[in-house]
Amino acid sequence: MVAQKKTKASKFLTVPTRPVPIDRDRSVAGLLEKMEGAGFGAKQLAEAHRIWLDMLDDNSTIYLCGSGNLIPSGMRRLLAYVIKNRFVDVIVMSGTVLFQDIHETLGRNHYQAHASMSDEELDASEVVRIGDTLANSEEYQEADEWIGSVINQLDLSRAYSTREFLHLMGRELAEIAHEDGIMTAGFKSRIPIFCPDLVGSELSVGIARARFEKKSQFTFDTTQDTMEMMQIAQKTRNSGIITLGSTCSQNMVNMAEISSYITRTTPRGHKYAISVTTDSVPLEIRTPSFAGNHTGMFGKLLRGATTAYVPSDPSIALPMIITALSQTAAKFMKGRKRPNFSFSGKDLTIDVP
């Protein structure tokens, strides 16, 4: 081998990329390990898996934020798996995701669409198109009716935080579900679920239907959600955030930084961050340059935070990451000291060991 002459660039050009090899290793975790030696999306996908393991090993409080069409694209079982196994600790999901989760957990389906299906024919057949998937419009309305049936069982003399309301819906849904979704897994695992955009999502239709048909005077106390988020951020020693879909889904978590002056605490920032999104992102944020505006992608970060930006639809990246976790996470979970939540009426308390 010819000795290479040292140049000014030598101190930077130290780790060559490694082309991903083809072998008979059928382990997804093994494939991601090989991809970590590559570059661009391949490396970021592999690093997302490794960073998730680091979060578990470091006893971080892990926020999982999501938006978009996670449920119609087939991610419900994967998300329920990471919740039931406590690979995450706090859920922040858009109302669309939670509504579609209710729909499937009630035993309904989403269906594959074909390009030859015209919108006119679908509308005439009362079928809803969601990207390249379909849903029965009448079954969506039945989910609205079910949401109203939960409201009719509540004490309507007081307001509810969205977190408490989702907890109670998870409880009711768990009694009739044949297979877990996000809300039932959250209830069974005693993990809080927050929804930052409930009013602008399909969930609000079921609530409006209950008022229109049953005159149910149901109201929300959204300030309580902010207070609970502040409490979680205040008591957390270190945190990690995983964002699926649009980065807007993490805005509720970011409020903890803005509101920190109320509790007179200094926001620590996330020690770990993973973003799996197809959002258009400036190159300075994609690359691991600390001069870049990383807060635009991950929220407030701790200095020296470890991050992975995966430029992918979550329906492509999640099956690989979570399948790999099912093969690798067990040893990191044995000694994990995770936050414990107590639910007592409208109050949420958190204990961080």
C-alpha positions as CSV (number, residue, x, y, z in Angstrom):
1,M,0.0,0.0,0.0
2,V,1.3,3.4,-1.0
3,A,1.7,5.7,2.1
4,Q,-0.5,8.8,1.8
5,K,1.0,12.2,2.3
6,K,-0.4,14.1,5.2
7,T,-2.2,17.3,4.2
8,K,-4.2,19.9,6.0
9,A,-7.3,17.8,5.2
10,S,-5.9,14.7,7.0
11,K,-7.2,15.6,10.4
12,F,-10.8,15.6,9.0
13,L,-10.6,12.7,6.5
14,T,-10.2,9.9,9.1
15,V,-13.2,7.7,8.8
16,P,-13.9,6.4,5.3
17,T,-17.5,5.4,4.3
18,R,-18.0,1.6,3.9
19,P,-20.2,0.3,1.1
20,V,-23.0,-1.8,2.5
21,P,-22.1,-5.5,1.9
22,I,-24.5,-8.2,0.8
23,D,-24.4,-11.3,3.1
24,R,-26.8,-13.8,4.6
25,D,-27.3,-12.0,7.8
26,R,-31.1,-11.7,8.0
27,S,-31.1,-9.6,11.2
28,V,-32.5,-6.1,10.6
29,A,-30.3,-4.9,13.5
30,G,-27.3,-6.4,11.7
31,L,-28.3,-4.6,8.5
32,L,-28.5,-1.3,10.3
33,E,-25.1,-1.9,11.8
34,K,-23.7,-2.3,8.3
35,M,-25.5,0.9,7.1
36,E,-23.9,2.9,9.9
37,G,-20.7,2.8,7.9
38,A,-22.4,4.4,4.9
39,G,-23.5,8.0,4.4
40,F,-26.6,10.1,3.9
41,G,-30.0,8.5,4.8
42,A,-28.5,5.1,5.3
43,K,-26.2,6.3,8.1
44,Q,-28.9,8.5,9.6
45,L,-31.3,5.5,9.8
46,A,-28.7,3.3,11.4
47,E,-27.9,6.1,13.9
48,A,-31.5,6.6,14.8
49,H,-31.6,3.0,16.0
50,R,-28.4,3.4,18.0
51,I,-29.5,6.7,19.5
52,W,-32.8,5.1,20.6
53,L,-30.7,2.5,22.4
54,D,-28.6,5.2,24.0
55,M,-31.7,6.9,25.3
56,L,-32.9,3.7,27.0
57,D,-29.4,3.0,28.4
58,D,-29.1,6.5,29.8
59,N,-32.5,6.5,31.6
60,S,-33.8,9.3,29.5
61,T,-37.4,10.4,29.6
62,I,-38.3,9.8,25.9
63,Y,-41.0,11.8,24.1
64,L,-42.6,10.2,21.0
65,C,-44.3,12.8,18.8
66,G,-46.2,11.9,15.7
67,S,-48.4,13.3,12.9
68,G,-49.7,12.5,9.5
69,N,-50.9,9.1,8.2
70,L,-49.1,6.8,10.6
71,I,-52.1,4.6,11.2
72,P,-53.5,4.1,7.6
73,S,-49.9,3.4,6.5
74,G,-49.8,0.4,8.8
75,M,-47.8,1.6,11.8
76,R,-50.3,1.0,14.6
77,R,-48.9,-2.4,15.8
78,L,-45.3,-1.0,15.8
79,L,-46.3,2.0,17.8
80,A,-48.3,-0.1,20.3
81,Y,-45.3,-2.3,20.6
82,V,-42.9,0.4,21.7
83,I,-45.4,1.9,24.1
84,K,-46.2,-1.5,25.8
85,N,-42.6,-2.3,26.1
86,R,-41.8,1.2,27.5
87,F,-39.4,2.2,24.8
88,V,-41.0,5.6,25.2
89,D,-42.4,7.5,28.1
90,V,-44.6,10.4,26.9
91,I,-46.8,10.4,23.8
92,V,-47.6,13.6,21.8
93,M,-49.8,12.7,18.8
94,S,-51.9,14.7,16.4
95,G,-55.7,14.2,16.6
96,T,-55.7,12.7,13.2
97,V,-53.4,9.9,14.3
98,L,-55.4,9.3,17.5
99,F,-58.8,9.3,15.6
100,Q,-57.5,6.8,13.1
101,D,-56.1,4.7,15.9
102,I,-59.5,4.6,17.5
103,H,-61.0,3.5,14.2
104,E,-58.7,0.6,13.8
105,T,-58.7,-0.4,17.5
106,L,-62.5,-0.6,17.2
107,G,-61.9,-3.4,14.8
108,R,-62.2,-1.4,11.5
109,N,-59.7,-1.3,8.7
110,H,-57.9,1.0,6.3
111,Y,-57.6,-0.4,2.8
112,Q,-55.2,-0.1,-0.1
113,A,-56.2,2.2,-2.9
114,H,-55.4,1.9,-6.6
115,A,-54.6,4.7,-9.1
116,S,-57.6,3.6,-11.2
117,M,-60.1,4.5,-8.5
118,S,-61.5,7.9,-9.2
119,D,-62.5,10.3,-6.5
120,E,-66.0,10.6,-8.0
121,E,-66.6,6.8,-7.7
122,L,-65.2,6.8,-4.2
123,D,-67.3,9.7,-3.0
124,A,-70.4,8.1,-4.5
125,S,-69.6,4.9,-2.5
126,E,-69.0,6.9,0.7
127,V,-65.3,5.9,0.7
128,V,-62.6,8.3,2.0
129,R,-59.3,8.5,0.3
130,I,-56.2,9.0,2.5
131,G,-53.2,9.2,0.2
132,D,-53.0,5.7,-1.3
133,T,-55.3,4.2,1.3
134,L,-59.0,4.1,1.8
135,A,-61.5,4.1,4.7
136,N,-65.3,3.5,5.0
137,S,-66.9,6.9,5.7
138,E,-69.8,5.3,7.6
139,E,-67.3,3.5,9.9
140,Y,-65.5,6.8,10.5
141,Q,-68.9,8.2,11.6
142,E,-69.3,5.2,13.9
143,A,-66.0,6.2,15.6
144,D,-67.5,9.7,16.0
145,E,-70.5,8.1,17.7
146,W,-68.2,6.0,20.0
147,I,-66.3,9.1,21.1
148,G,-69.7,10.7,22.0
149,S,-70.6,7.6,24.0
150,V,-67.5,8.1,26.2
151,I,-68.3,11.8,26.7
152,N,-71.9,10.8,27.9
153,Q,-70.3,8.8,30.7
154,L,-68.3,11.7,32.1
155,D,-68.9,14.2,34.8
156,L,-69.8,17.2,32.7
157,S,-69.9,19.6,35.6
158,R,-66.1,20.1,35.2
159,A,-63.6,20.6,32.4
160,Y,-61.1,17.9,31.3
161,S,-57.5,18.2,30.1
162,T,-57.0,16.6,26.8
163,R,-54.5,14.2,28.5
164,E,-57.2,13.1,31.0
165,F,-59.8,12.7,28.3
166,L,-57.5,10.6,26.1
167,H,-56.6,8.5,29.2
168,L,-60.3,7.8,29.9
169,M,-61.0,7.0,26.2
170,G,-58.0,4.6,26.3
171,R,-59.6,2.9,29.3
172,E,-63.0,2.5,27.6
173,L,-61.4,1.3,24.4
174,A,-59.2,-1.3,26.2
175,E,-62.4,-3.0,27.4
176,I,-63.6,-3.8,23.9
177,A,-60.4,-3.9,21.8
178,H,-59.2,-7.1,20.3
179,E,-55.8,-5.7,19.6
180,D,-54.0,-2.8,21.1
181,G,-53.4,0.6,19.5
182,I,-51.7,3.7,20.7
183,M,-54.4,4.7,23.1
184,T,-55.0,1.3,24.7
185,A,-51.3,0.6,25.0
186,G,-50.8,4.0,26.6
187,F,-53.6,3.3,29.1
188,K,-52.3,-0.1,30.0
189,S,-48.7,1.1,30.3
190,R,-49.7,4.1,32.3
191,I,-48.1,6.5,29.9
192,P,-49.7,10.0,29.3
193,I,-50.9,10.9,25.9
194,F,-51.2,14.5,24.8
195,C,-52.8,15.9,21.7
196,P,-51.8,19.5,20.7
197,D,-54.3,19.9,17.8
198,L,-57.5,18.1,19.0
199,V,-59.8,21.0,18.0
200,G,-58.4,21.0,14.4
201,S,-58.7,17.2,13.9
202,E,-61.3,14.5,13.4
203,L,-61.5,13.9,17.1
204,S,-63.4,17.2,17.5
205,V,-66.2,15.9,15.2
206,G,-67.2,13.2,17.7
207,I,-67.1,15.8,20.5
208,A,-69.3,18.2,18.4
209,R,-71.7,15.4,17.5
210,A,-72.2,14.6,21.2
211,R,-73.1,18.3,21.8
212,F,-75.3,18.6,18.8
213,E,-77.3,15.3,19.4
214,K,-77.1,14.9,23.2
215,K,-76.6,18.6,24.2
216,S,-73.5,17.4,26.2
217,Q,-71.8,20.5,27.5
218,F,-68.3,19.0,27.5
219,T,-65.3,21.4,27.9
220,F,-61.6,21.3,27.9
221,D,-59.0,22.7,30.3
222,T,-56.0,23.1,27.9
223,T,-54.1,25.0,30.5
224,Q,-53.9,21.8,32.6
225,D,-52.0,20.1,29.7
226,T,-49.5,22.9,29.6
227,M,-49.0,22.6,33.4
228,E,-48.5,18.8,33.1
229,M,-45.9,19.3,30.3
230,M,-44.1,21.8,32.5
231,Q,-44.1,19.4,35.4
232,I,-42.7,16.5,33.3
233,A,-39.9,18.8,31.9
234,Q,-39.1,20.2,35.3
235,K,-38.6,16.8,36.9
236,T,-36.8,15.1,34.0
237,R,-33.1,14.7,34.5
238,N,-32.3,14.2,30.8
239,S,-34.6,13.7,27.8
240,G,-34.8,12.4,24.3
241,I,-37.3,13.2,21.6
242,I,-38.4,11.1,18.6
243,T,-40.5,12.9,16.0
244,L,-42.4,11.1,13.3
245,G,-43.8,13.0,10.4
246,S,-44.0,16.8,10.5
247,T,-41.8,18.6,13.0
248,C,-44.9,20.6,14.0
249,S,-45.9,17.6,16.1
250,Q,-43.2,18.4,18.7
251,N,-44.3,22.0,19.3
252,M,-46.1,21.0,22.4
253,V,-43.0,19.6,23.9
254,N,-41.1,22.8,22.9
255,M,-43.5,24.8,25.0
256,A,-41.6,23.5,28.1
257,E,-38.7,25.7,27.1
258,I,-40.8,28.8,26.6
259,S,-42.7,28.3,29.9
260,S,-39.6,27.5,32.0
261,Y,-39.5,31.0,33.3
262,I,-42.7,30.3,35.2
263,T,-41.2,27.6,37.3
264,R,-37.9,29.5,37.4
265,T,-36.0,26.6,36.0
266,T,-33.4,26.6,33.2
267,P,-34.5,24.4,30.3
268,R,-31.9,21.6,29.8
269,G,-32.6,20.8,26.2
270,H,-32.8,17.3,24.8
271,K,-29.7,15.1,25.1
272,Y,-30.9,12.9,22.2
273,A,-33.1,13.6,19.2
274,I,-34.4,11.6,16.3
275,S,-36.5,13.1,13.5
276,V,-38.0,10.8,10.8
277,T,-39.7,13.2,8.3
278,T,-40.1,14.1,4.7
279,D,-40.3,17.8,5.6
280,S,-38.0,20.0,3.5
281,V,-35.0,20.8,5.6
282,P,-32.1,23.2,4.9
283,L,-28.8,21.4,4.5
284,E,-27.2,23.1,7.5
285,I,-29.8,21.4,9.7
286,R,-29.4,17.9,8.1
287,T,-25.7,17.8,8.6
288,P,-24.1,17.5,12.0
289,S,-22.8,21.0,12.1
290,F,-23.3,22.7,15.5
291,A,-23.4,26.1,13.7
292,G,-26.6,24.9,12.0
293,N,-30.0,25.8,13.4
294,H,-30.8,22.4,14.9
295,T,-33.6,23.8,17.1
296,G,-35.6,24.1,13.9
297,M,-35.6,20.3,13.5
298,F,-35.3,18.9,17.0
299,G,-36.4,21.6,19.5
300,K,-34.0,22.8,22.2
301,L,-30.9,20.6,22.5
302,L,-28.4,20.1,25.2
303,R,-24.9,21.2,24.1
304,G,-23.2,18.2,22.5
305,A,-26.6,16.4,21.9
306,T,-26.6,13.3,19.7
307,T,-29.1,13.6,16.8
308,A,-30.2,11.7,13.7
309,Y,-32.2,13.3,10.9
310,V,-33.8,10.5,8.8
311,P,-35.1,11.9,5.5
312,S,-37.8,9.3,5.0
313,D,-41.5,8.6,5.2
314,P,-42.0,7.0,8.7
315,S,-43.8,4.1,7.1
316,I,-40.4,3.1,5.5
317,A,-38.1,3.9,8.4
318,L,-40.2,2.8,11.4
319,P,-40.5,-0.9,10.5
320,M,-36.7,-1.2,10.3
321,I,-35.9,0.8,13.4
322,I,-38.5,-0.9,15.6
323,T,-37.8,-4.4,14.3
324,A,-34.2,-3.8,15.1
325,L,-35.1,-2.6,18.6
326,S,-37.0,-5.8,19.2
327,Q,-33.7,-7.6,18.5
328,T,-31.4,-5.3,20.5
329,A,-33.2,-3.4,23.2
330,A,-33.8,-6.1,25.8
331,K,-30.4,-5.8,27.5
332,F,-30.8,-2.0,27.8
333,M,-34.3,-2.4,29.4
334,K,-33.2,-4.6,32.3
335,G,-31.7,-1.9,34.4
336,R,-33.7,1.1,32.9
337,K,-35.0,3.6,35.5
338,R,-37.9,5.1,33.7
339,P,-40.3,7.8,34.9
340,N,-43.4,6.6,36.6
341,F,-46.8,8.4,36.2
342,S,-49.7,8.3,38.6
343,F,-53.2,9.2,37.3
344,S,-55.7,10.3,40.0
345,G,-58.8,12.0,38.6
346,K,-57.7,15.1,36.8
347,D,-54.2,15.1,38.3
348,L,-51.1,13.7,36.8
349,T,-47.9,13.2,38.9
350,I,-44.5,12.0,37.8
351,D,-41.8,10.3,39.8
352,V,-38.3,10.1,38.2
353,P,-36.1,7.5,40.0
